[in-house]
Amino acid sequence: MKKGFKLIVLSVLLGLSFQLFSQEEAESTTDGRFGTDSVSCVTNFSLFREFYKQRNFKDAYEPWQKSFEICPQMSKNIYINGAVLIDYQIRSTKLMSRREQLVDTLMMVYDARIEYFGEEAFVLGRKSIDYIRYVPEFYITRARQAEKDGNQERIAELNDSIIMIWNKAYEMLDRAVSLAGNTTSAPVIDGFFQTAELYYQNNDADKEIIVEAYDRAGDILDFNIKDYTNKINVSLNQIEMLNEQLADGMIEKANYDQTMQKIAKDTALFNRTLDGYNTVKNNIEARFTPYATCEDLVNIYEKKLKGNEENIDVLTRITRVLNRKKCTENEVFFAATENLHKIQPTAYSAFLMGYMLFKKEDYSGAKDYLEEAIDKYEDNSDKAGAYLLLIEACSKLRQYNVARQHAYKYAEIDPSSGMPYLLIGDMYMASAASCGDDELTTRVAYWAAYDKYVRARSIDKSLEDDANERMGRARSRFPDNKTIFFYGLQKGQSYTVGCWINETTTVK
């Protein structure tokens, strides 16, 4: 193990993670298990709960402690409220020996909650975060004092203890994440990755441990970011529908207010949770950067790929991490992607095959795989990403009519995006000169392109700058006034652009 005193401070964890846990409230009892002294159990439980509801945490602590000792199976509230009460006690004393005693009690409370009420994945996550929150600081404080005293032997001893504490924290969080999977909370993911990083640093471990932690954390974060984004969109649609119902007199105001209040509360929770996952994702991306050069990742996965050419878990991990870090221009990614799709073809592997062939400029092959991915994807946001690449592949093949059909399908699944119309406008611009044989007809497609850019800008403000720039380029290529007059046209009149475009626009 590495020697020498180190002050390990997880600033992001301490600054972020502990605010992200929401307060629980439970109510359950377990079959009237009041311990050996039911009268004392009920008396103390009722007393601590009454103090707790009044937020009198000081006076609630002693009857809570007796409830925990006499009848630990009576109610989950003994554990939910107990963690809050112990935390209050810890913050209320500066005596380190007392704080350590209270932290030991807190760890015991978490263990007892798992024993009597289960929910190991959730409770272990909370236990791990509180373990990180308190335990290392006790030893760091002692190490600071030993440093002042110049006691090198004591410093080395404490440093070993600190490393063991972080190792234990990593093992707890690793198990919590394994048990919880996609239900893992943002602070637990944050703690898991940071303790994995410390495990790697403190134990001279292989860099693969932190790469694997990044992959596992990233997968859970991506799932939840997409999930909570979808939940927010559903809530916004419900609000819009509710407002329409109120305007049309289809719902009474009292019912409207009640329903709106619930939706607003849910939406606020979804937004807070999404913000938490996004914040942790940004933190992890920043912390992973020193370990995440494409050269590092390719070297790690090149060795991992040998002997695992048919291992679905390994192939999935390789393709996912390399794709997430945009390290796709290498043979390791190509080989892993191809093997994965042969063994277990999925929408994701089909998309990766399409992406890989697109990068190789095999647009025809890419088109086939992207169409397969779209057929297999169930989530519209995934389909949209595949459609974007498919439209571009068809455009490269000059299959503009097919590309336009896919663009309109994209618009159907994401009506709030102006990107399909931007892409159609680009296709009109690209084919304008080949869609005519005189000074007029080789330029009229720019009118139609301009219309598409206007449409894109009108429905998607995020594309306003791109649309304006394209509108300017299209306008510069319009037929001039002399040409318009020569062909007997007037500005503002209807005009049908021929060729594959076959679309009605106006003379501009």
Buried (B, 14 or more C-beta within 10 A) or exposed (E): EEEEBBEBEBEBBEEBBBEBBEEBEEEEBEEEBBBEEBEBBBBBBEBBBEBBEEEEBEBBBBBBBBBBEBBBBBBBBBBBBBBBBBBBBBEEEEEEEEBBBBBEBBBEBBEBBBEBBEBBBBBBBBBBBBBBBBBBBBBBEBBBEBBEEEBEEBBBBBBBBBBEBBBBBBEBBBBBBEBBEEEBBBBBBBBBBBBBBBBBBBBEEEEEBBBBBBBBBBBBBBBBBBBBBBBBEBBEEBBEEBEEBBEEEEBEEEEBEEBBEEBEEBBEBBBBBBEBBBBBBEBBBEBBEEBBEBEBBBEBBBEBBEEBBEBBEBBBBBBBBBBBBEBBEBEBBBBBBBBBBEEEBBBBBBBBBBBBBBEEEBBEBBBBBBBBBBEBBEEBEBBBBBBBBBBBBBBBBBBBEBBBEBBEBBBEBBEEBBBBBBBBBBBBBBBBEEBBEEEBBBBBBBBBBBBBBBBBBEBBEEBEEBBEEBBEBBBEBBBEEEBBEEBEBEEEEEBEBEBBBEBEBEBB
